Amino acid sequence: RVHIYIAEMEPLSISMAVIGLLKTAHEVSSTIEKIVSSKKNGGKEIRDVKSTVDTLRSVLLQLQLLLLNHAKIDDRRASMILVEEVVVTLSACVMTFSDLDSCVEGLASDERLGILNSIRWASKAEELKRYMQSLESHKTSLALMVNILTWYFVPYSFRAGQMLTRIP
């Protein structure tokens, strides 16, 4: 699903990469949901990966919204994040999702064939934990970037709200 690698990117290219990651994250999450719902004793690891994929999707969506509303980003805050940092994080995210997609598709295929048993789950548990750790790392990096870009709006909005409540 995601087989592109991000090199030097313009903001539009970054936005397109985020859109691709959002689509892939949705597809991976849907596939995992089918596996978990059809398997009553599905591994905890796969449910944890799904949860992490879903929260990473939320962070990617926030980043996408910021990219679409670039005019609202404070230049001082934006200057705190190098484009290369975004590119490296998104590139790592693409690679992780590509590998995870292959793993999940393999599990889904095993499930359809009826050979996904406890032994197969156990053999995939460590691999799924590694994916989850990578996804958590990407999520943390992207969330920090989003927080840096949006920090200005929270205090400003809060102060504006306080001023409005003081008006008689």
LUMLO-60415 format. One record per residue: y, x, z of N, C-alpha, C in turn; residue in one letter. Coordinates in nm, 4 decimals, decimal comma. Example, Ala and Ser with C-alpha at 12.3 -4.5 7.8 and 13.67 -1.06 7.14 Angstrom:
<doros>
nnorth / neast / nup / canorth / caeast / caup / cnorth / ceast / cup / type
-0,5690 / 1,3190 / 0,7800 / -0,4500 / 1,2300 / 0,7800 / -0,3300 / 1,3200 / 0,7800 / A;
-0,2250 / 1,2850 / 0,7080 / -0,1060 / 1,3670 / 0,7140 / 0,0030 / 1,2900 / 0,7870 / S;
</doros>
This chain:
<doros>
nnorth / neast / nup / canorth / caeast / caup / cnorth / ceast / cup / type
-0,1180 / 0,0824 / 0,0000 / 0,0000 / 0,0000 / 0,0000 / 0,1240 / 0,0866 / 0,0000 / R;
0,1316 / 0,1792 / 0,0943 / 0,2463 / 0,2698 / 0,0947 / 0,1948 / 0,4060 / 0,0542 / V;
0,2266 / 0,4463 / -0,0659 / 0,1809 / 0,5754 / -0,1141 / 0,2974 / 0,6566 / -0,1687 / H;
0,4187 / 0,6262 / -0,1223 / 0,5349 / 0,7033 / -0,1632 / 0,5671 / 0,8018 / -0,0524 / I;
0,6257 / 0,9106 / -0,0882 / 0,6714 / 1,0051 / 0,0109 / 0,8207 / 1,0214 / -0,0074 / Y;
0,8903 / 1,0195 / 0,1014 / 1,0349 / 1,0155 / 0,0989 / 1,0887 / 1,1581 / 0,0942 / I;
1,1679 / 1,1892 / -0,0041 / 1,2297 / 1,3215 / -0,0144 / 1,3779 / 1,3036 / 0,0136 / A;
1,4620 / 1,3657 / -0,0674 / 1,6053 / 1,3491 / -0,0478 / 1,6402 / 1,2058 / -0,0823 / E;
1,7087 / 1,1403 / 0,0092 / 1,7312 / 0,9977 / -0,0094 / 1,8768 / 0,9602 / 0,0082 / M;
1,9160 / 0,8637 / -0,0669 / 2,0464 / 0,7995 / -0,0546 / 2,0266 / 0,6819 / 0,0408 / E;
2,1362 / 0,6259 / 0,0929 / 2,1209 / 0,5090 / 0,1810 / 2,0409 / 0,3951 / 0,1173 / P;
2,0597 / 0,3726 / -0,0125 / 1,9838 / 0,2675 / -0,0794 / 1,8347 / 0,3020 / -0,0806 / L;
1,8021 / 0,4285 / -0,1022 / 1,6620 / 0,4715 / -0,1005 / 1,6022 / 0,4549 / 0,0385 / S;
1,6813 / 0,4865 / 0,1406 / 1,6337 / 0,4684 / 0,2782 / 1,6072 / 0,3204 / 0,3019 / I;
1,6981 / 0,2373 / 0,2563 / 1,6811 / 0,0930 / 0,2710 / 1,5548 / 0,0452 / 0,2006 / S;
1,5285 / 0,0969 / 0,0817 / 1,4075 / 0,0582 / 0,0086 / 1,2815 / 0,1062 / 0,0816 / M;
1,2878 / 0,2249 / 0,1404 / 1,1734 / 0,2752 / 0,2174 / 1,1473 / 0,1853 / 0,3377 / A;
1,2538 / 0,1417 / 0,4037 / 1,2390 / 0,0522 / 0,5187 / 1,1770 / -0,0801 / 0,4740 / V;
1,2213 / -0,1322 / 0,3601 / 1,1646 / -0,2566 / 0,3081 / 1,0151 / -0,2387 / 0,2798 / I;
0,9785 / -0,1257 / 0,2197 / 0,8375 / -0,0978 / 0,1936 / 0,7566 / -0,0871 / 0,3217 / G;
0,8145 / -0,0233 / 0,4224 / 0,7456 / -0,0113 / 0,5511 / 0,7315 / -0,1477 / 0,6185 / L;
0,8350 / -0,2313 / 0,6087 / 0,8270 / -0,3659 / 0,6664 / 0,7141 / -0,4457 / 0,6005 / L;
0,7042 / -0,4359 / 0,4707 / 0,5986 / -0,5074 / 0,3972 / 0,4612 / -0,4557 / 0,4376 / K;
0,4470 / -0,3249 / 0,4421 / 0,3180 / -0,2658 / 0,4784 / 0,2811 / -0,2986 / 0,6227 / T;
0,3782 / -0,2909 / 0,7121 / 0,3515 / -0,3235 / 0,8526 / 0,3044 / -0,4677 / 0,8657 / A;
0,3655 / -0,5574 / 0,7913 / 0,3235 / -0,6981 / 0,7935 / 0,1795 / -0,7124 / 0,7431 / H;
0,1479 / -0,6446 / 0,6340 / 0,0131 / -0,6534 / 0,5771 / -0,0915 / -0,5950 / 0,6713 / E;
-0,0609 / -0,4797 / 0,7310 / -0,1543 / -0,4170 / 0,8261 / -0,1739 / -0,5078 / 0,9464 / V;
-0,0643 / -0,5638 / 0,9982 / -0,0730 / -0,6540 / 1,1130 / -0,1571 / -0,7768 / 1,0805 / S;
-0,1390 / -0,8320 / 0,9613 / -0,2168 / -0,9498 / 0,9202 / -0,3658 / -0,9170 / 0,9095 / S;
-0,3974 / -0,8015 / 0,8536 / -0,5371 / -0,7601 / 0,8418 / -0,5989 / -0,7401 / 0,9794 / T;
-0,5248 / -0,6762 / 1,0686 / -0,5750 / -0,6557 / 1,2051 / -0,5966 / -0,7913 / 1,2732 / I;
-0,5037 / -0,8839 / 1,2540 / -0,5160 / -1,0176 / 1,3135 / -0,6454 / -1,0851 / 1,2687 / E;
-0,6797 / -1,0727 / 1,1409 / -0,8043 / -1,1318 / 1,0896 / -0,9259 / -1,0676 / 1,1550 / K;
-0,9214 / -0,9351 / 1,1715 / -1,0336 / -0,8644 / 1,2346 / -1,0489 / -0,9093 / 1,3793 / I;
-0,9377 / -0,9122 / 1,4515 / -0,9411 / -0,9461 / 1,5944 / -0,9845 / -1,0913 / 1,6137 / V;
-0,9334 / -1,1818 / 1,5314 / -0,9668 / -1,3238 / 1,5493 / -1,1119 / -1,3539 / 1,5129 / S;
-1,1706 / -1,2761 / 1,4214 / -1,3094 / -1,3016 / 1,3838 / -1,4081 / -1,2305 / 1,4756 / S;
-1,3601 / -1,1386 / 1,5537 / -1,4466 / -1,0602 / 1,6430 / -1,4053 / -1,0893 / 1,7862 / K;
-1,4905 / -1,1630 / 1,8577 / -1,4550 / -1,2020 / 1,9945 / -1,4380 / -1,0824 / 2,0870 / K;
-1,5137 / -0,9781 / 2,0656 / -1,5029 / -0,8620 / 2,1542 / -1,4391 / -0,7433 / 2,0828 / N;
-1,3433 / -0,7728 / 1,9931 / -1,2723 / -0,6666 / 1,9228 / -1,2136 / -0,5671 / 2,0215 / G;
-1,2115 / -0,4424 / 1,9823 / -1,1675 / -0,3371 / 2,0715 / -1,0238 / -0,3512 / 2,1172 / G;
-1,0006 / -0,3105 / 2,2385 / -0,8657 / -0,3098 / 2,2954 / -0,7737 / -0,2239 / 2,2101 / K;
-0,8276 / -0,1164 / 2,1567 / -0,7472 / -0,0232 / 2,0778 / -0,6854 / -0,0907 / 1,9559 / E;
-0,7634 / -0,1739 / 1,8867 / -0,7109 / -0,2386 / 1,7665 / -0,6031 / -0,3405 / 1,8037 / I;
-0,6198 / -0,4083 / 1,9170 / -0,5162 / -0,5022 / 1,9622 / -0,3894 / -0,4261 / 2,0015 / R;
-0,4055 / -0,3098 / 2,0642 / -0,2898 / -0,2279 / 2,1001 / -0,2165 / -0,1771 / 1,9760 / D;
-0,2939 / -0,1390 / 1,8737 / -0,2326 / -0,0930 / 1,7483 / -0,1539 / -0,2072 / 1,6861 / V;
-0,2103 / -0,3279 / 1,6856 / -0,1401 / -0,4432 / 1,6293 / -0,0089 / -0,4678 / 1,7028 / K;
-0,0133 / -0,4621 / 1,8333 / 0,1077 / -0,4825 / 1,9132 / 0,2138 / -0,3778 / 1,8794 / S;
0,1711 / -0,2535 / 1,8663 / 0,2644 / -0,1455 / 1,8333 / 0,3203 / -0,1624 / 1,6929 / T;
0,2348 / -0,2015 / 1,5980 / 0,2814 / -0,2268 / 1,4608 / 0,3863 / -0,3378 / 1,4621 / V;
0,3614 / -0,4429 / 1,5376 / 0,4550 / -0,5560 / 1,5417 / 0,5886 / -0,5168 / 1,6045 / D;
0,5863 / -0,4367 / 1,7094 / 0,7135 / -0,3947 / 1,7700 / 0,7857 / -0,2943 / 1,6806 / T;
0,7108 / -0,2105 / 1,6107 / 0,7729 / -0,1181 / 1,5154 / 0,8378 / -0,1964 / 1,4012 / L;
0,7736 / -0,3032 / 1,3589 / 0,8343 / -0,3899 / 1,2561 / 0,9688 / -0,4421 / 1,3034 / R;
0,9772 / -0,4789 / 1,4287 / 1,1030 / -0,5297 / 1,4841 / 1,2122 / -0,4229 / 1,4784 / S;
1,1775 / -0,2998 / 1,5129 / 1,2745 / -0,1898 / 1,5079 / 1,3144 / -0,1611 / 1,3633 / V;
1,2184 / -0,1628 / 1,2725 / 1,2494 / -0,1414 / 1,1309 / 1,3413 / -0,2511 / 1,0775 / L;
1,3190 / -0,3732 / 1,1215 / 1,4049 / -0,4836 / 1,0796 / 1,5478 / -0,4626 / 1,1308 / L;
1,5615 / -0,4183 / 1,2543 / 1,6946 / -0,3894 / 1,3083 / 1,7628 / -0,2793 / 1,2277 / Q;
1,6870 / -0,1751 / 1,1934 / 1,7422 / -0,0670 / 1,1124 / 1,7849 / -0,1196 / 0,9758 / L;
1,7024 / -0,2039 / 0,9158 / 1,7356 / -0,2610 / 0,7856 / 1,8633 / -0,3436 / 0,7935 / Q;
1,8771 / -0,4225 / 0,8975 / 1,9987 / -0,5028 / 0,9136 / 2,1217 / -0,4136 / 0,9283 / L;
2,1068 / -0,3040 / 1,0001 / 2,2185 / -0,2096 / 1,0126 / 2,2532 / -0,1466 / 0,8790 / L;
2,1526 / -0,1119 / 0,8001 / 2,1774 / -0,0523 / 0,6690 / 2,2472 / -0,1517 / 0,5758 / L;
2,2104 / -0,2777 / 0,5862 / 2,2722 / -0,3796 / 0,5016 / 2,4166 / -0,4079 / 0,5427 / L;
2,4462 / -0,3890 / 0,6704 / 2,5814 / -0,4133 / 0,7231 / 2,6494 / -0,2817 / 0,7566 / N;
2,6395 / -0,1855 / 0,6680 / 2,6915 / -0,0506 / 0,6924 / 2,8380 / -0,0511 / 0,7351 / H;
2,9155 / -0,1430 / 0,6840 / 3,0583 / -0,1452 / 0,7165 / 3,0815 / -0,1677 / 0,8656 / A;
2,9857 / -0,2269 / 0,9355 / 3,0020 / -0,2563 / 1,0777 / 2,9575 / -0,1411 / 1,1681 / K;
2,9077 / -0,0345 / 1,1113 / 2,8621 / 0,0795 / 1,1908 / 2,9806 / 0,1707 / 1,2164 / I;
3,0007 / 0,2031 / 1,3421 / 3,1087 / 0,2931 / 1,3798 / 3,0787 / 0,4336 / 1,3259 / D;
3,1726 / 0,4909 / 1,2520 / 3,1514 / 0,6224 / 1,1904 / 3,1220 / 0,7311 / 1,2930 / D;
3,1847 / 0,7222 / 1,4104 / 3,1579 / 0,8235 / 1,5143 / 3,0138 / 0,8174 / 1,5605 / R;
2,9595 / 0,6971 / 1,5718 / 2,8204 / 0,6816 / 1,6137 / 2,7266 / 0,7276 / 1,5011 / R;
2,7596 / 0,6887 / 1,3781 / 2,6746 / 0,7258 / 1,2648 / 2,6691 / 0,8769 / 1,2470 / A;
2,7782 / 0,9450 / 1,2791 / 2,7804 / 1,0907 / 1,2609 / 2,6883 / 1,1618 / 1,3603 / S;
2,6398 / 1,0911 / 1,4605 / 2,5494 / 1,1507 / 1,5593 / 2,4057 / 1,1597 / 1,5073 / M;
2,3792 / 1,0954 / 1,3945 / 2,2444 / 1,0947 / 1,3382 / 2,2495 / 1,1577 / 1,1997 / I;
2,1703 / 1,2608 / 1,1802 / 2,1630 / 1,3247 / 1,0494 / 2,0702 / 1,2439 / 0,9588 / L;
2,1058 / 1,2339 / 0,8323 / 2,0223 / 1,1622 / 0,7358 / 1,8826 / 1,2233 / 0,7334 / V;
1,8758 / 1,3551 / 0,7480 / 1,7458 / 1,4227 / 0,7464 / 1,6547 / 1,3734 / 0,8585 / E;
1,7146 / 1,3404 / 0,9742 / 1,6335 / 1,2896 / 1,0852 / 1,5716 / 1,1548 / 1,0492 / E;
1,6494 / 1,0713 / 0,9844 / 1,5986 / 0,9416 / 0,9418 / 1,4890 / 0,9612 / 0,8375 / V;
1,5136 / 1,0500 / 0,7421 / 1,4174 / 1,0753 / 0,6346 / 1,2862 / 1,1289 / 0,6911 / V;
1,2933 / 1,2234 / 0,7824 / 1,1715 / 1,2810 / 0,8415 / 1,0933 / 1,1737 / 0,9168 / V;
1,1631 / 1,0928 / 0,9939 / 1,0956 / 0,9881 / 1,0713 / 1,0328 / 0,8842 / 0,9791 / T;
1,1067 / 0,8416 / 0,8768 / 1,0512 / 0,7432 / 0,7837 / 0,9348 / 0,8015 / 0,7036 / L;
0,9444 / 0,9290 / 0,6662 / 0,8342 / 0,9938 / 0,5942 / 0,7080 / 0,9974 / 0,6796 / S;
0,7234 / 1,0331 / 0,8055 / 0,6084 / 1,0361 / 0,8967 / 0,5516 / 0,8956 / 0,9148 / A;
0,6400 / 0,7992 / 0,9211 / 0,5982 / 0,6599 / 0,9354 / 0,5174 / 0,6155 / 0,8122 / C;
0,5635 / 0,6520 / 0,6944 / 0,4920 / 0,6196 / 0,5704 / 0,3523 / 0,6798 / 0,5726 / V;
0,3420 / 0,8060 / 0,6112 / 0,2103 / 0,8714 / 0,6136 / 0,1174 / 0,8062 / 0,7151 / M;
0,1704 / 0,7741 / 0,8322 / 0,0880 / 0,7102 / 0,9349 / 0,0394 / 0,5743 / 0,8865 / T;
0,1305 / 0,4948 / 0,8291 / 0,0905 / 0,3627 / 0,7803 / -0,0102 / 0,3720 / 0,6670 / F;
0,0034 / 0,4718 / 0,5809 / -0,0915 / 0,4897 / 0,4716 / -0,2314 / 0,5171 / 0,5263 / S;
-0,2400 / 0,6073 / 0,6231 / -0,3698 / 0,6386 / 0,6848 / -0,4240 / 0,5197 / 0,7643 / D;
-0,3365 / 0,4540 / 0,8403 / -0,3782 / 0,3380 / 0,9195 / -0,4275 / 0,2257 / 0,8284 / L;
-0,3588 / 0,2055 / 0,7186 / -0,3987 / 0,1020 / 0,6231 / -0,5417 / 0,1266 / 0,5746 / D;
-0,5732 / 0,2512 / 0,5418 / -0,7099 / 0,2847 / 0,4976 / -0,8111 / 0,2559 / 0,6074 / S;
-0,7778 / 0,2928 / 0,7294 / -0,8678 / 0,2704 / 0,8434 / -0,8902 / 0,1206 / 0,8652 / C;
-0,7824 / 0,0440 / 0,8659 / -0,7913 / -0,1000 / 0,8906 / -0,8662 / -0,1703 / 0,7768 / V;
-0,8403 / -0,1290 / 0,6534 / -0,9134 / -0,1881 / 0,5408 / -1,0631 / -0,1584 / 0,5525 / E;
-1,0975 / -0,0371 / 0,5989 / -1,2381 / -0,0038 / 0,6219 / -1,3004 / -0,0920 / 0,7282 / G;
-1,2261 / -0,1166 / 0,8363 / -1,2760 / -0,2052 / 0,9419 / -1,2904 / -0,3481 / 0,8900 / L;
-1,1940 / -0,3926 / 0,8109 / -1,2008 / -0,5280 / 0,7552 / -1,3206 / -0,5415 / 0,6615 / A;
-1,3457 / -0,4388 / 0,5813 / -1,4610 / -0,4407 / 0,4909 / -1,5912 / -0,4464 / 0,5705 / S;
-1,5993 / -0,3654 / 0,6773 / -1,7178 / -0,3675 / 0,7637 / -1,7355 / -0,5059 / 0,8254 / D;
-1,6236 / -0,5677 / 0,8652 / -1,6287 / -0,7004 / 0,9261 / -1,6815 / -0,8029 / 0,8254 / E;
-1,6339 / -0,7961 / 0,7020 / -1,6808 / -0,8897 / 0,5980 / -1,8298 / -0,8718 / 0,5692 / R;
-1,8760 / -0,7470 / 0,5766 / -2,0176 / -0,7193 / 0,5501 / -2,1059 / -0,7465 / 0,6720 / L;
-2,0418 / -0,7727 / 0,7858 / -2,1167 / -0,8023 / 0,9067 / -2,1726 / -0,6796 / 0,9768 / G;
-2,1188 / -0,5621 / 0,9454 / -2,1715 / -0,4407 / 1,0089 / -2,0762 / -0,3811 / 1,1118 / I;
-1,9726 / -0,4590 / 1,1474 / -1,8781 / -0,4094 / 1,2478 / -1,9326 / -0,4446 / 1,3853 / L;
-2,0014 / -0,3494 / 1,4452 / -2,0629 / -0,3723 / 1,5746 / -2,0011 / -0,2804 / 1,6793 / N;
-2,0554 / -0,2844 / 1,7990 / -1,9993 / -0,2055 / 1,9092 / -1,9998 / -0,0561 / 1,8796 / S;
-2,1020 / -0,0099 / 1,8122 / -2,1099 / 0,1329 / 1,7813 / -1,9985 / 0,1714 / 1,6843 / I;
-1,9764 / 0,0876 / 1,5853 / -1,8696 / 0,1146 / 1,4872 / -1,7328 / 0,1106 / 1,5553 / R;
-1,7117 / 0,0104 / 1,6451 / -1,5849 / 0,0030 / 1,7192 / -1,5638 / 0,1299 / 1,8007 / W;
-1,6677 / 0,1720 / 1,8690 / -1,6571 / 0,2915 / 1,9536 / -1,6224 / 0,4144 / 1,8706 / A;
-1,6781 / 0,4218 / 1,7505 / -1,6505 / 0,5388 / 1,6667 / -1,5062 / 0,5398 / 1,6163 / S;
-1,4458 / 0,4242 / 1,6079 / -1,3078 / 0,4142 / 1,5584 / -1,2039 / 0,4154 / 1,6708 / K;
-1,2466 / 0,4025 / 1,7961 / -1,1535 / 0,3903 / 1,9082 / -1,0574 / 0,5084 / 1,9175 / A;
-1,1080 / 0,6293 / 1,9097 / -1,0219 / 0,7480 / 1,9200 / -0,9252 / 0,7571 / 1,8023 / E;
-0,9725 / 0,7239 / 1,6835 / -0,8866 / 0,7261 / 1,5655 / -0,7728 / 0,6247 / 1,5810 / E;
-0,8053 / 0,5054 / 1,6303 / -0,7034 / 0,4029 / 1,6507 / -0,6025 / 0,4455 / 1,7577 / L;
-0,6497 / 0,5131 / 1,8613 / -0,5576 / 0,5635 / 1,9650 / -0,4592 / 0,6639 / 1,9061 / K;
-0,5072 / 0,7497 / 1,8166 / -0,4172 / 0,8473 / 1,7515 / -0,3120 / 0,7767 / 1,6666 / R;
-0,3542 / 0,6740 / 1,5939 / -0,2573 / 0,5980 / 1,5146 / -0,1532 / 0,5328 / 1,6050 / Y;
-0,2003 / 0,4766 / 1,7153 / -0,1084 / 0,4108 / 1,8076 / -0,0070 / 0,5101 / 1,8641 / M;
-0,0526 / 0,6300 / 1,8997 / 0,0388 / 0,7318 / 1,9516 / 0,1421 / 0,7712 / 1,8464 / Q;
0,0991 / 0,7862 / 1,7235 / 0,1929 / 0,8201 / 1,6158 / 0,2930 / 0,7081 / 1,5943 / S;
0,2445 / 0,5845 / 1,5903 / 0,3342 / 0,4706 / 1,5713 / 0,4338 / 0,4585 / 1,6862 / L;
0,3876 / 0,4824 / 1,8079 / 0,4774 / 0,4783 / 1,9246 / 0,5869 / 0,5839 / 1,9117 / E;
0,5490 / 0,7011 / 1,8651 / 0,6461 / 0,8086 / 1,8460 / 0,7509 / 0,7698 / 1,7411 / S;
0,7058 / 0,7138 / 1,6303 / 0,7994 / 0,6701 / 1,5257 / 0,8898 / 0,5591 / 1,5777 / H;
0,8303 / 0,4666 / 1,6513 / 0,9066 / 0,3541 / 1,7058 / 1,0151 / 0,4037 / 1,8011 / K;
0,9797 / 0,4986 / 1,8856 / 1,0764 / 0,5533 / 1,9809 / 1,1910 / 0,6228 / 1,9086 / T;
1,1589 / 0,7033 / 1,8089 / 1,2629 / 0,7737 / 1,7329 / 1,3556 / 0,6761 / 1,6626 / S;
1,2983 / 0,5779 / 1,5952 / 1,3801 / 0,4809 / 1,5228 / 1,4616 / 0,3940 / 1,6180 / L;
1,4018 / 0,3555 / 1,7297 / 1,4748 / 0,2740 / 1,8285 / 1,5929 / 0,3521 / 1,8852 / A;
1,5748 / 0,4805 / 1,9087 / 1,6853 / 0,5629 / 1,9578 / 1,7980 / 0,5666 / 1,8549 / L;
1,7623 / 0,5829 / 1,7280 / 1,8639 / 0,5840 / 1,6224 / 1,9390 / 0,4511 / 1,6172 / M;
1,8644 / 0,3420 / 1,6259 / 1,9272 / 0,2098 / 1,6248 / 2,0186 / 0,1939 / 1,7456 / V;
1,9733 / 0,2397 / 1,8613 / 2,0557 / 0,2302 / 1,9823 / 2,1841 / 0,3107 / 1,9687 / N;
2,1738 / 0,4292 / 1,9122 / 2,2929 / 0,5118 / 1,8917 / 2,3915 / 0,4398 / 1,8000 / I;
2,3406 / 0,3809 / 1,6943 / 2,4277 / 0,3131 / 1,5979 / 2,4888 / 0,1847 / 1,6527 / L;
2,4208 / 0,1185 / 1,7432 / 2,4698 / -0,0106 / 1,7930 / 2,5334 / -0,0030 / 1,9303 / T;
2,5302 / 0,1097 / 1,9954 / 2,5818 / 0,1203 / 2,1311 / 2,7261 / 0,0737 / 2,1412 / W;
2,8055 / 0,1073 / 2,0442 / 2,9475 / 0,0738 / 2,0457 / 2,9692 / -0,0767 / 2,0538 / Y;
2,8856 / -0,1539 / 1,9860 / 2,9062 / -0,2982 / 1,9788 / 2,8805 / -0,3668 / 2,1116 / F;
2,7862 / -0,3188 / 2,1906 / 2,7529 / -0,3858 / 2,3157 / 2,8697 / -0,3804 / 2,4134 / V;
2,9235 / -0,2608 / 2,4472 / 3,0376 / -0,2598 / 2,5391 / 3,1582 / -0,3343 / 2,4815 / P;
3,1817 / -0,3205 / 2,3518 / 3,2955 / -0,3873 / 2,2902 / 3,2784 / -0,5388 / 2,2997 / Y;
3,1605 / -0,5876 / 2,2678 / 3,1342 / -0,7310 / 2,2745 / 3,1444 / -0,7804 / 2,4175 / S;
3,0954 / -0,7003 / 2,5107 / 3,1006 / -0,7377 / 2,6515 / 3,2449 / -0,7489 / 2,6972 / F;
3,3283 / -0,6472 / 2,6628 / 3,4700 / -0,6504 / 2,7014 / 3,5411 / -0,7680 / 2,6365 / R;
3,5104 / -0,7945 / 2,5114 / 3,5730 / -0,9088 / 2,4419 / 3,5354 / -1,0387 / 2,5096 / A;
3,4088 / -1,0499 / 2,5515 / 3,3641 / -1,1693 / 2,6227 / 3,4339 / -1,1845 / 2,7563 / G;
3,4561 / -1,0720 / 2,8259 / 3,5266 / -1,0779 / 2,9537 / 3,6699 / -1,1260 / 2,9338 / Q;
3,7346 / -1,0754 / 2,8271 / 3,8721 / -1,1167 / 2,8010 / 3,8792 / -1,2656 / 2,7723 / M;
3,7805 / -1,3187 / 2,7009 / 3,7813 / -1,4599 / 2,6695 / 3,7620 / -1,5458 / 2,7948 / L;
3,6824 / -1,4970 / 2,8892 / 3,6601 / -1,5770 / 3,0106 / 3,7828 / -1,5745 / 3,1010 / T;
3,8721 / -1,4800 / 3,0837 / 3,9932 / -1,4724 / 3,1657 / 4,1052 / -1,5611 / 3,1131 / R;
4,0930 / -1,6037 / 2,9890 / 4,1978 / -1,6866 / 2,9304 / 4,1930 / -1,8234 / 2,9979 / I;
4,3083 / -1,8697 / 3,0550 / 4,3082 / -1,9994 / 3,1246 / 4,2911 / -2,1158 / 3,0311 / P;
</doros>
